[in-house]
């Protein structure tokens, strides 16, 4: 196996060697000046690995931290990046990329796009085993015989090659300067990452082929189905993230000022009442309550606790709640949005395909899946109003109706409840209430707790009833929904016996040994996650022929920016969402809202 730091004179030879490697798999990695492609960071090297060779292509022309120039023969002209296009645009190659979308964004900044299949090795590893403690390349590399290479991180830490940026959180955001690491260290590090990524990709595909055969022999849905979904989704998400969602900067600035005024006023009142400067620390808060002679919350063991749910309804407790709420809204939302927006005012969040144990996606930088949806009607500055469509476009929000419960009933085959939904037009919770002879609120709470593994005590707390009443209600639920009870028991039993369960799409979910009762929840949540992922893949294909763009996925809802004049895509999108899941008796349904103004002000789309 050969490792090459590519020189001027060997550039074309190296590309030819890659073209003629004889294999269909190439691992790709980039080294970049930072982690934010839409905030001025750029790539400075490309690493490509095949079965036999590793290549480091350097485009960095900066001095390193020691003031040493990179040897001229290794300093490739940035204009040569275009010479990668014939390789990248060849659709016969399959690419292994760890955290694939990150590198796709930096390549796109240079006008480079991959035509072939893309496998994110993080996502592959999650399909092989959804319970790894970490899906970093370093941790996964250990499983295939590669020790972690700490040289670059150690050098950055030792020489303080970073800039701390205040983003309104307790800890600043640390921006590391990889381009300042000495060339010998960063090039060796890059070559190693390329090799680990290649071997991880081939290892995962080999394991998935064996898992696929095992599931085939057992008559289970094939993991290859999920593999294809995830591969196509990487490119679909890349396009959504690249487009980004526009914020109203003036609105965010006004909202930030408003929330900071509330925060500062609460802090001033706290100080006037207690004689202490407000700090959200256990020591200060305890002293404040004691000085004022007011009670405060305690844990079951009697220790002081100042969690929101335990703060008392008194002068100090209410001021703390007010300060915390305003601080969160100011910093987690509005200040963060302004900080993360690019020059055009667009935010490019990052969706993590392998972000959760169930297979559902998570979201970071910022987490737009966590933007408040309810309880904002009386807010002076609702958070969702910060997001606006571009000129010439409007938003549609397509949301699955009671998705988890419908999937549960369909897979369980709870025919009487399904009949009431299909024929009588009842919603899931009302049909469940009818089957039990109880009210909709109790049925809805039971449905929710069942999916999230809640016991009788949680049910009692949620409904404000006694433990005995909650126990009877839960017994009534399972007595009247015997198929649901049978499914949840079977999923738990199978997971314990076999060590895993497989959802409708073919995703393997390993046993939660600490809490086996969560397996039905993982089965349904993961199943819903795969419905959403498949819908996004199909919608992405549909929108290839339009200017309209899919922007966000927020759990069971998709936010799409539709160009005026392309309204014909809306019923097609809704149809895709309602038909991608191959139901037995109960189909999934979806509703469509729209807004010409922002994400908050919306109405039903007719």
Backbone torsions as a table, in degrees:
resi	resn	phi	psi	omega
1	UNK	NA	129.6	-174.3
2	UNK	-112.0	144.9	177.3
3	UNK	-118.2	130.3	-175.7
4	UNK	-126.4	128.1	163.7
5	UNK	-95.5	111.0	-166.5
6	UNK	-73.1	132.8	177.8
7	UNK	-103.7	171.6	175.5
8	UNK	-52.8	-49.3	-172.5
9	UNK	-73.5	-16.6	-178.8
10	UNK	-108.1	6.3	-174.8
11	UNK	-61.2	-54.9	-177.9
12	UNK	-65.2	-38.0	178.3
13	UNK	-62.2	-39.9	179.8
14	UNK	-65.7	-43.3	176.8
15	UNK	-61.9	-41.4	177.8
16	UNK	-62.1	-40.7	-179.9
17	UNK	-64.3	-37.1	176.1
18	UNK	-66.8	-43.6	178.8
19	UNK	-60.0	-38.2	-172.7
20	UNK	-106.9	30.4	-176.4
21	UNK	-69.7	-18.5	178.7
22	UNK	86.3	-4.7	178.4
23	UNK	-117.5	164.3	-179.5
24	UNK	-98.0	-7.4	-175.5
25	UNK	-105.6	134.2	173.7
26	UNK	-135.9	130.2	173.5
27	UNK	-90.2	142.9	-178.3
28	UNK	-130.8	137.7	174.8
29	UNK	-142.8	156.8	174.8
30	UNK	-129.8	151.4	166.2
31	UNK	-108.4	136.7	-172.2
32	UNK	-132.8	161.0	-178.8
33	UNK	-76.8	-6.9	179.1
34	UNK	-177.8	-170.7	-174.3
35	UNK	-106.3	5.1	-173.9
36	UNK	-122.2	93.9	-176.6
37	UNK	-63.7	-23.9	-176.7
38	UNK	-101.5	12.8	176.6
39	UNK	-123.3	27.8	173.6
40	UNK	99.9	-10.2	177.5
41	UNK	-73.7	155.1	-179.6
42	UNK	-147.7	162.6	178.1
43	UNK	-78.3	150.4	174.2
44	UNK	-127.6	-1.4	171.9
45	UNK	-157.1	153.9	174.6
46	UNK	-124.0	131.1	177.9
47	UNK	-115.1	128.1	179.1
48	UNK	-125.8	133.4	-179.1
49	UNK	-129.8	136.4	174.1
50	UNK	-116.3	-172.4	-179.7
51	UNK	-59.8	-33.8	-173.6
52	UNK	-105.4	-27.5	-167.2
53	UNK	-133.9	154.0	171.7
54	UNK	-124.8	133.0	-177.5
55	UNK	-124.8	132.4	175.3
56	UNK	-112.8	113.2	178.6
57	UNK	-102.7	113.3	-176.1
58	UNK	-100.4	128.3	176.2
59	UNK	-120.9	16.2	-180.0
60	UNK	-82.9	129.3	179.4
61	UNK	-116.3	10.6	-177.3
62	UNK	-88.3	158.4	170.3
63	UNK	-73.8	148.1	177.6
64	UNK	-84.0	-174.9	-175.9
65	UNK	-62.5	-24.7	-179.3
66	UNK	-87.1	-2.7	-178.3
67	UNK	84.0	9.8	-178.2
68	UNK	-89.2	134.5	174.7
69	UNK	-76.0	152.3	173.7
70	UNK	-72.2	137.3	179.1
71	UNK	-51.1	134.3	-173.0
72	UNK	-54.8	-39.3	-175.0
73	UNK	-63.8	-19.3	179.4
74	UNK	-100.1	-0.8	-176.5
75	UNK	-93.7	90.6	-175.5
76	UNK	-79.4	140.5	179.5
77	UNK	-64.4	131.4	178.2
78	UNK	-54.6	-27.6	179.1
79	UNK	-63.5	-20.3	-180.0
80	UNK	-73.9	-9.4	177.2
81	UNK	-56.8	-32.4	179.0
82	UNK	-60.5	-24.3	-177.4
83	UNK	-71.1	-10.5	175.9
84	UNK	-79.2	-15.9	-171.3
85	UNK	-56.0	-45.3	179.8
86	UNK	-58.4	-35.5	178.0
87	UNK	-72.2	-47.9	-176.5
88	UNK	-69.5	-29.4	-177.3
89	UNK	-91.1	6.1	175.8
90	UNK	-84.2	113.6	-172.7
91	UNK	-75.4	-4.6	-178.5
92	UNK	-81.3	-12.4	-177.7
93	UNK	-88.6	147.1	172.8
94	UNK	-111.8	132.1	-172.2
95	UNK	-109.6	131.2	170.3
96	UNK	-99.6	122.2	179.4
97	UNK	-139.3	127.0	178.5
98	UNK	-82.2	125.4	-171.9
99	UNK	56.3	61.3	-164.9
100	UNK	-55.2	-42.7	-173.2
101	UNK	-62.1	-32.3	178.2
102	UNK	-56.0	-50.7	-178.8
103	UNK	-70.7	-34.7	178.3
104	UNK	-60.8	-38.6	179.1
105	UNK	-64.6	-43.4	-178.9
106	UNK	-70.6	-34.8	174.6
107	UNK	-64.7	-41.2	-178.1
108	UNK	-62.5	-32.5	177.4
109	UNK	-61.2	-25.5	178.6
110	UNK	-97.8	9.0	179.8
111	UNK	77.1	22.7	-177.3
112	UNK	-110.9	130.4	-178.9
113	UNK	-135.4	146.7	-179.2
114	UNK	-97.4	123.0	-178.6
115	UNK	-85.0	-25.0	-175.2
116	UNK	-81.3	-174.1	177.0
117	UNK	-68.4	138.3	177.5
118	UNK	-116.6	124.6	173.7
119	UNK	-111.6	116.4	172.4
120	UNK	-77.6	118.1	-174.7
121	UNK	-70.1	-23.6	171.0
122	UNK	-61.1	-46.4	-177.8
123	UNK	-68.4	-39.7	176.4
124	UNK	-58.9	-45.0	-178.2
125	UNK	-64.3	-36.0	177.4
126	UNK	-66.7	-33.8	177.0
127	UNK	-69.4	-35.5	178.8
128	UNK	-67.4	-46.0	-179.3
129	UNK	-149.9	110.7	-174.4
130	UNK	-82.6	9.1	-177.2
131	UNK	-123.7	28.4	173.3
132	UNK	-68.4	143.7	178.3
133	UNK	-66.6	-26.5	179.9
134	UNK	-152.4	144.9	178.0
135	UNK	-114.3	26.3	172.7
136	UNK	-70.6	155.2	179.4
137	UNK	-62.0	-37.9	-179.3
138	UNK	-63.4	-44.6	-178.3
139	UNK	-69.4	-43.4	-179.8
140	UNK	-68.1	-32.1	178.2
141	UNK	-61.3	-33.1	179.0
142	UNK	-59.3	-33.8	-177.2
143	UNK	-70.5	-17.9	179.6
144	UNK	-116.9	22.0	170.0
145	UNK	92.4	16.5	179.6
146	UNK	-113.5	119.6	175.9
147	UNK	-70.9	151.2	-179.2
148	UNK	-66.3	135.7	176.3
149	UNK	-97.2	105.6	-176.8
150	UNK	-95.6	4.1	-169.3
151	UNK	-59.0	-45.7	-176.2
152	UNK	-68.2	-49.5	179.8
153	UNK	-60.2	-39.9	179.7
154	UNK	-64.1	-41.1	-179.6
155	UNK	-66.6	-44.5	179.2
156	UNK	-60.3	-44.3	-179.7
157	UNK	-64.9	-47.2	-176.8
158	UNK	-62.4	-40.8	-174.6
159	UNK	-100.2	8.1	176.6
160	UNK	52.8	49.2	179.3
161	UNK	-87.2	64.7	-180.0
162	UNK	-155.3	161.6	175.1
163	UNK	-124.6	128.5	177.4
164	UNK	-91.9	128.1	-178.2
165	UNK	-118.3	128.3	178.0
166	UNK	-74.4	120.0	177.5
167	UNK	-119.4	22.3	175.2
168	UNK	81.4	16.4	177.7
169	UNK	-114.9	172.8	-178.1
170	UNK	-61.1	-36.8	177.5
171	UNK	-110.6	138.6	176.7
172	UNK	-70.8	162.3	175.3
173	UNK	-83.4	127.1	-176.4
174	UNK	-96.6	116.8	179.1
175	UNK	-100.6	113.5	-176.2
176	UNK	-90.1	145.0	-177.4
177	UNK	-105.8	81.5	-177.6
178	UNK	-64.2	-28.8	-176.4
179	UNK	-69.4	-13.2	-179.8
180	UNK	-92.5	-4.3	178.3
181	UNK	-72.6	137.4	179.7
182	UNK	-50.8	142.1	-172.8
183	UNK	-56.1	-42.5	-177.9
184	UNK	-61.4	-40.2	-178.9
185	UNK	-70.5	-48.6	-175.1
186	UNK	-69.7	-34.0	-178.8
187	UNK	-71.1	-41.1	177.2
188	UNK	-64.9	-40.4	177.8
189	UNK	-61.4	-45.8	179.9
190	UNK	-63.1	-43.4	178.6
191	UNK	-61.4	-39.7	178.5
192	UNK	-65.1	-43.9	178.6
193	UNK	-61.0	-40.1	178.1
194	UNK	-61.4	-43.6	179.7
195	UNK	-65.4	-44.7	179.6
196	UNK	-62.1	-41.5	-179.1
197	UNK	-63.5	-42.3	179.2
198	UNK	-62.2	-49.1	-176.8
199	UNK	-68.8	-33.2	175.9
200	UNK	-65.6	-42.4	179.3
201	UNK	-61.6	-47.2	-179.0
202	UNK	-68.0	-36.8	177.5
203	UNK	-61.5	-47.4	-177.9
204	UNK	-64.1	-42.6	178.9
205	UNK	-63.7	-37.0	177.0
206	UNK	-64.6	-44.8	179.1
207	UNK	-64.8	-40.3	-179.4
208	UNK	-67.6	-32.9	176.0
209	UNK	-63.7	-39.7	178.9
210	UNK	-70.1	-40.4	176.6
211	UNK	-63.2	-40.8	179.4
212	UNK	-60.3	-44.8	179.5
213	UNK	-64.9	-39.2	179.0
214	UNK	-63.5	-44.1	179.6
215	UNK	-68.2	-33.6	175.4
216	UNK	-62.5	-45.6	-179.3
217	UNK	-66.1	-27.8	-179.5
218	UNK	-91.6	2.4	179.1
219	UNK	72.1	25.3	-178.8
220	UNK	-99.8	158.5	174.2
221	UNK	-56.4	147.7	-171.5
222	UNK	-87.2	138.6	178.1
223	UNK	-66.0	-21.8	176.9
224	UNK	-60.3	-29.1	177.2
225	UNK	-60.5	-45.6	-179.1
226	UNK	-70.6	-36.6	177.7
227	UNK	-57.3	-44.0	179.5
228	UNK	-66.9	-40.5	177.6
229	UNK	-59.8	-49.8	-175.4
230	UNK	-64.3	-39.2	180.0
231	UNK	-63.2	-46.7	178.9
232	UNK	-67.9	-32.0	-178.0
233	UNK	-67.5	-32.6	-180.0
234	UNK	-55.8	-45.7	179.7
235	UNK	-71.6	-36.6	179.4
236	UNK	-64.5	-44.3	179.0
237	UNK	-66.1	-38.0	177.2
238	UNK	-56.3	-44.8	-179.6
239	UNK	-64.8	-40.1	178.8
240	UNK	-64.6	-45.8	-179.0
241	UNK	-65.7	-38.6	-179.6
242	UNK	-63.5	-40.6	177.2
243	UNK	-64.1	-49.7	179.8
244	UNK	75.0	164.6	178.2
245	UNK	-113.3	135.3	-173.1
246	UNK	-79.9	139.7	172.2
247	UNK	-110.1	154.9	173.0
248	UNK	-88.9	101.7	-174.3
249	UNK	-63.3	-39.9	-179.4
250	UNK	-64.4	-39.1	177.7
251	UNK	-63.1	-45.1	-179.1
252	UNK	-63.5	-39.7	179.4
253	UNK	-66.3	-41.2	178.4
254	UNK	-66.1	-42.5	179.5
255	UNK	-64.0	-41.5	178.9
256	UNK	-60.5	-47.5	179.9
257	UNK	-61.5	-41.4	-179.8
258	UNK	-62.3	-48.2	-177.7
259	UNK	-68.1	-36.4	177.7
260	UNK	-66.7	-35.2	175.9
261	UNK	-61.8	-43.8	178.6
262	UNK	-63.8	-42.7	179.3
263	UNK	-62.0	-48.3	-178.1
264	UNK	-64.4	-36.8	178.3
265	UNK	-66.1	-41.9	178.0
266	UNK	-63.8	-39.8	178.6
267	UNK	-64.4	-42.2	-180.0
268	UNK	-64.7	-41.7	178.5
269	UNK	-65.7	-38.8	177.5
270	UNK	-59.6	-46.4	-178.2
271	UNK	-66.5	-40.3	179.5
272	UNK	-65.1	-36.1	-176.5
273	UNK	-79.1	-36.0	-172.8
274	UNK	-107.8	-18.8	-174.4
275	UNK	77.3	10.2	-178.9
276	UNK	-118.8	144.2	173.9
277	UNK	-70.6	133.8	-176.7
278	UNK	-67.4	125.6	169.1
279	UNK	-139.7	135.4	-178.7
280	UNK	-83.9	64.3	179.1
281	UNK	-127.3	150.5	-177.2
282	UNK	-58.9	-41.1	-177.2
283	UNK	-62.8	-49.0	-178.3
284	UNK	-66.2	-44.6	-176.9
285	UNK	-65.9	-40.8	178.1
286	UNK	-61.3	-44.9	179.8
287	UNK	-62.9	-39.1	-178.9
288	UNK	-64.0	-46.7	179.7
289	UNK	-63.0	-44.4	-177.4
290	UNK	-66.8	-39.5	179.7
291	UNK	-63.8	-36.0	-180.0
292	UNK	-85.7	-7.0	-179.2
293	UNK	70.5	31.0	-179.0
294	UNK	-109.7	148.5	179.8
295	UNK	-74.3	155.0	174.9
296	UNK	-134.7	167.9	-175.7
297	UNK	-73.9	155.2	177.1
298	UNK	-136.5	157.0	174.9
299	UNK	-76.4	168.6	176.4
300	UNK	-55.2	-24.6	178.9
301	UNK	-89.2	1.7	176.5
302	UNK	90.0	8.0	178.8
303	UNK	-83.6	148.0	178.3
304	UNK	-60.0	138.4	177.4
305	UNK	-141.4	135.9	-179.0
306	UNK	-121.7	29.6	172.2
307	UNK	-64.9	151.5	-176.1
308	UNK	-53.3	-44.2	-174.8
309	UNK	-69.2	-15.1	-179.8
310	UNK	-107.2	-0.4	178.5
311	UNK	-70.1	129.8	-178.3
312	UNK	-73.4	160.0	178.3
313	UNK	-87.1	75.7	175.7
314	UNK	-140.4	-176.4	-172.0
315	UNK	-56.7	-47.5	-176.9
316	UNK	-74.2	-43.9	179.9
317	UNK	-57.0	-42.2	-178.9
318	UNK	-69.5	-35.7	177.5
319	UNK	-66.8	-38.5	178.0
320	UNK	-63.9	-45.2	178.7
321	UNK	-59.8	-42.5	-178.9
322	UNK	-65.2	-43.7	-179.8
323	UNK	-65.2	-43.4	-179.5
324	UNK	-63.3	-46.0	-177.7
325	UNK	-61.9	-44.2	-178.9
326	UNK	-67.7	-39.9	-179.8
327	UNK	-63.1	-43.1	180.0
328	UNK	-64.4	-46.7	-178.3
329	UNK	-63.6	-39.7	-178.6
330	UNK	-66.3	-46.0	-170.2
331	UNK	-95.6	-49.0	-179.2
332	UNK	-63.7	-34.7	-177.6
333	UNK	-101.3	-81.2	-164.6
334	UNK	-66.4	-45.8	178.6
335	UNK	-65.5	-41.1	179.7
336	UNK	-63.3	-41.5	178.8
337	UNK	-60.7	-45.5	-179.6
338	UNK	-64.2	-37.6	-179.5
339	UNK	-68.2	-38.0	-173.7
340	UNK	-87.1	-15.9	-177.5
341	UNK	-68.5	144.2	176.4
342	UNK	-81.8	-174.1	-175.7
343	UNK	-62.4	-25.7	179.8
344	UNK	-86.9	-5.2	-178.6
345	UNK	91.9	11.4	-179.6
346	UNK	-96.5	141.2	174.7
347	UNK	-102.1	131.2	179.9
348	UNK	-114.1	83.3	-179.6
349	UNK	-71.7	170.6	-178.9
350	UNK	-121.3	122.2	176.7
351	UNK	-92.3	130.4	-179.1
352	UNK	-97.8	107.1	-179.5
353	UNK	-62.2	-37.3	-178.6
354	UNK	-101.7	36.0	-170.7
355	UNK	-80.3	-19.6	-177.2
356	UNK	-135.6	160.0	-176.7
357	UNK	-68.0	-25.9	-177.5
358	UNK	-83.9	-17.0	-176.1
359	UNK	107.9	-10.6	174.7
360	UNK	-70.4	152.5	179.9
361	UNK	-81.8	154.1	167.7
362	UNK	-119.6	176.9	-171.8
363	UNK	-142.9	139.5	179.1
364	UNK	-138.3	164.8	171.6
365	UNK	53.6	57.7	-5.4
366	UNK	-94.2	174.5	176.5
367	UNK	-83.1	92.3	-177.9
368	UNK	-81.9	-3.1	171.3
369	UNK	-79.7	-9.8	-175.7
370	UNK	-110.8	15.0	177.3
371	UNK	-73.0	130.9	-175.6
372	UNK	-53.6	135.9	179.1
373	UNK	-110.2	-39.1	-177.9
374	UNK	-112.4	163.4	176.8
375	UNK	74.7	17.4	-176.3
376	UNK	-109.1	-1.3	-174.3
377	UNK	-60.1	-34.0	-178.0
378	UNK	-98.8	3.4	-179.6
379	UNK	-71.8	141.6	178.3
380	UNK	-64.6	-36.5	-179.8
381	UNK	-133.2	82.9	176.4
382	UNK	-56.3	137.1	-173.6
383	UNK	-63.8	-39.6	-175.8
384	UNK	-68.2	-16.6	176.3
385	UNK	-68.8	-14.9	-179.4
386	UNK	-69.5	-18.5	-174.5
387	UNK	-103.0	125.6	-172.7
388	UNK	-130.9	151.4	175.2
389	UNK	-74.8	156.0	176.2
390	UNK	-71.6	157.3	175.8
391	UNK	-55.2	133.1	-179.6
392	UNK	89.5	2.5	-178.3
393	UNK	-132.3	163.7	170.4
394	UNK	-140.8	163.4	-179.6
395	UNK	-91.1	142.1	158.3
396	UNK	-120.9	144.0	178.5
397	UNK	-120.5	108.7	-177.3
398	UNK	-103.5	120.3	-169.6
399	UNK	-125.1	126.3	173.4
400	UNK	-63.1	139.8	179.0
401	UNK	-87.3	118.7	172.7
402	UNK	42.2	49.7	-168.6
403	UNK	-58.3	-49.4	-174.9
404	UNK	-62.7	-41.5	-177.2
405	UNK	-70.3	-37.9	178.5
406	UNK	-66.0	-41.0	178.5
407	UNK	-63.6	-43.1	179.3
408	UNK	-59.3	-48.4	-178.3
409	UNK	-65.1	-38.9	-178.8
410	UNK	-66.5	-46.2	-178.4
411	UNK	-68.5	-37.0	179.0
412	UNK	-71.1	-27.2	-177.5
413	UNK	76.1	38.9	-178.9
414	UNK	-79.9	80.7	-164.0
415	UNK	-64.8	-38.1	-177.2
416	UNK	-66.4	-42.9	177.8
417	UNK	-66.4	-41.3	179.0
418	UNK	-61.5	-39.4	179.4
419	UNK	-60.9	-42.8	-180.0
420	UNK	-64.8	-33.6	179.6
421	UNK	-73.2	-46.9	-175.6
422	UNK	-72.8	-44.3	-172.6
423	UNK	-93.3	-37.7	-176.1
424	UNK	-95.3	-7.1	177.2
425	UNK	73.8	20.1	-179.9
426	UNK	-80.1	153.0	173.0
427	UNK	-79.5	170.2	-173.3
428	UNK	-58.6	-44.9	-172.9
429	UNK	-72.7	-36.2	177.3
430	UNK	-67.5	-41.6	178.2
431	UNK	-64.0	-39.1	177.0
432	UNK	-64.6	-42.5	178.8
433	UNK	-60.0	-41.9	178.8
434	UNK	-62.2	-40.9	-179.4
435	UNK	-64.7	-30.6	-177.6
436	UNK	-93.6	-19.6	-173.4
437	UNK	74.3	36.0	179.5
438	UNK	-128.9	-171.7	-179.0
439	UNK	-92.3	164.2	-175.2
440	UNK	-63.9	-38.7	-179.1
441	UNK	-59.7	-45.6	179.5
442	UNK	-64.8	-41.7	-179.5
443	UNK	-65.1	-41.9	179.6
444	UNK	-63.8	-42.6	179.0
445	UNK	-64.3	-41.1	177.3
446	UNK	-63.1	-45.0	178.5
447	UNK	-58.1	-44.1	-178.4
448	UNK	-65.2	-49.1	-177.6
449	UNK	-64.9	-35.3	179.0
450	UNK	-60.7	-43.8	-178.6
451	UNK	-68.3	-27.1	-175.9
452	UNK	-108.1	14.5	172.3
453	UNK	72.7	24.2	-179.2
454	UNK	-76.6	146.4	179.0
455	UNK	-96.9	-172.4	-176.7
456	UNK	-64.1	-35.4	-178.8
457	UNK	-65.5	-41.7	177.9
458	UNK	-64.3	-37.0	177.8
459	UNK	-64.2	-43.1	178.8
460	UNK	-60.8	-44.4	-179.6
461	UNK	-64.6	-40.1	-177.0
462	UNK	-68.1	-36.8	-176.0
463	UNK	-98.0	-7.6	-178.6
464	UNK	68.7	39.2	179.6
465	UNK	-121.8	173.4	-178.9
466	UNK	-75.9	161.0	177.9
467	UNK	-60.8	-38.3	179.5
468	UNK	-64.4	-42.9	178.5
469	UNK	-64.9	-39.3	179.9
470	UNK	-66.6	-38.8	179.1
471	UNK	-63.2	-42.6	178.8
472	UNK	-65.6	-39.3	-178.9
473	UNK	-65.8	-40.8	179.1
474	UNK	-66.2	-39.5	177.3
475	UNK	-63.2	-39.8	178.4
476	UNK	-63.2	-38.8	179.2
477	UNK	-58.0	-52.0	-176.2
478	UNK	-73.9	-25.7	177.5
479	UNK	-69.8	-34.1	-177.7
480	UNK	-94.9	-16.8	175.6
481	UNK	-119.8	69.9	-173.1
482	UNK	-65.2	-33.3	-178.8
483	UNK	-68.6	-38.6	176.9
484	UNK	-64.8	-43.6	177.8
485	UNK	-60.4	-42.2	-179.8
486	UNK	-64.1	-40.2	-179.5
487	UNK	-65.5	-47.4	-177.6
488	UNK	-63.5	-38.9	178.4
489	UNK	-67.3	-42.5	-178.5
490	UNK	-63.9	-41.7	-179.3
491	UNK	-63.2	-42.3	179.1
492	UNK	-66.5	-43.8	-178.9
493	UNK	-64.9	-44.1	-179.4
494	UNK	-64.5	-42.0	179.3
495	UNK	-61.1	-40.9	179.0
496	UNK	-67.1	-41.9	-175.7
497	UNK	-74.8	-43.2	-172.3
498	UNK	-97.9	-20.6	-178.8
499	UNK	92.3	-3.1	179.2
500	UNK	-165.5	164.2	169.0
501	UNK	-128.5	164.3	-178.3
502	UNK	-127.1	127.2	-177.9
503	UNK	-83.6	-177.0	-172.7
504	UNK	-59.5	-30.3	-175.5
505	UNK	-87.1	-12.8	-178.3
506	UNK	108.0	2.8	179.4
507	UNK	-73.5	129.3	178.4
508	UNK	-90.7	126.9	-179.0
509	UNK	-116.3	112.6	-176.4
510	UNK	-72.1	154.2	-177.3
511	UNK	-60.3	132.7	169.5
512	UNK	-84.1	95.9	-172.2
513	UNK	-66.6	-28.6	179.7
514	UNK	-78.2	-26.5	-177.7
515	UNK	-146.9	73.4	-179.3
516	UNK	-57.1	-24.5	-178.8
517	UNK	-65.5	-13.8	178.7
518	UNK	-80.8	-10.1	-173.8
519	UNK	-60.1	-40.4	175.6
520	UNK	-60.3	-37.6	176.9
521	UNK	-63.1	-43.9	179.6
522	UNK	-64.3	-37.5	180.0
523	UNK	-62.8	-47.6	-177.7
524	UNK	-74.2	-45.5	179.8
525	UNK	-62.6	-44.5	178.0
526	UNK	-63.5	-38.4	178.0
527	UNK	-63.0	-41.3	176.9
528	UNK	-66.8	-39.1	177.6
529	UNK	-59.0	-40.5	-179.7
530	UNK	-73.1	-30.6	172.5
531	UNK	-61.0	-47.1	-179.6
532	UNK	-62.8	-42.4	-179.0
533	UNK	-63.6	-44.0	179.1
534	UNK	-64.7	-39.9	177.8
535	UNK	-61.3	-41.4	-180.0
536	UNK	-64.8	-38.3	177.7
537	UNK	-62.6	-45.5	-177.9
538	UNK	-69.8	-37.7	178.1
539	UNK	-67.0	-37.7	176.9
540	UNK	-60.3	-41.8	176.8
541	UNK	-62.2	-43.9	179.3
542	UNK	-58.5	-45.2	-173.1
543	UNK	-78.5	-4.1	175.1
544	UNK	-55.8	-29.7	-176.8
545	UNK	-95.7	8.9	-176.7
546	UNK	-131.5	168.3	173.3
547	UNK	-88.1	-14.7	177.4
548	UNK	-65.0	149.3	-172.6
549	UNK	-137.9	138.2	171.2
550	UNK	-75.9	127.0	-174.7
551	UNK	-105.2	-50.0	-171.7
552	UNK	-138.6	152.9	166.8
553	UNK	-121.2	119.8	179.3
554	UNK	-120.3	86.9	-178.4
555	UNK	60.9	-103.1	-177.1
556	UNK	-100.0	13.1	-175.0
557	UNK	-123.8	140.5	174.2
558	UNK	-115.1	135.0	177.1
559	UNK	-108.8	123.2	-174.3
560	UNK	-126.9	135.2	178.2
561	UNK	-95.0	109.2	-174.2
562	UNK	-100.8	131.6	178.0
563	UNK	-77.9	136.6	175.1
564	UNK	-57.1	133.2	-176.2
565	UNK	99.8	-12.2	178.8
566	UNK	-112.0	27.1	-178.3
567	UNK	-60.0	-17.4	179.8
568	UNK	-62.2	-19.5	-179.0
569	UNK	-73.4	-21.4	-171.2
570	UNK	-63.2	-53.2	177.7
571	UNK	-63.0	-29.5	178.3
572	UNK	-68.0	-40.6	177.7
573	UNK	-64.3	-45.3	179.4
574	UNK	-61.2	-41.2	179.9
575	UNK	-63.5	-40.5	177.7
576	UNK	-60.0	-47.4	-177.0
577	UNK	-64.0	-30.7	-177.3
578	UNK	-86.9	-10.1	-173.9
579	UNK	-121.1	-7.8	-176.5
580	UNK	-68.8	-28.8	178.5
581	UNK	-86.0	123.2	-177.2
582	UNK	-80.5	78.8	-174.5
583	UNK	-68.2	161.4	174.6
584	UNK	-95.5	-54.5	-178.4
585	UNK	-126.9	-26.8	-174.6
586	UNK	-121.5	106.2	-179.6
587	UNK	-73.6	159.4	171.2
588	UNK	-82.0	146.9	177.3
589	UNK	-126.5	160.6	-178.6
590	UNK	-143.0	148.6	175.2
591	UNK	-111.1	153.9	-177.9
592	UNK	-122.5	123.0	169.8
593	UNK	-110.4	163.6	178.6
594	UNK	-143.8	161.7	174.0
595	UNK	-153.7	134.9	174.2
596	UNK	-89.8	-10.1	-170.6
597	UNK	-109.2	-52.7	-175.3
598	UNK	-165.1	178.3	-176.3
599	UNK	-72.6	-20.9	-175.4
600	UNK	-86.6	-49.4	-177.1
601	UNK	-80.1	102.6	-175.6
602	UNK	-140.1	158.1	176.7
603	UNK	-141.4	165.6	-179.1
604	UNK	-65.0	135.5	179.4
605	UNK	-87.8	123.3	178.3
606	UNK	-98.8	NA	NA
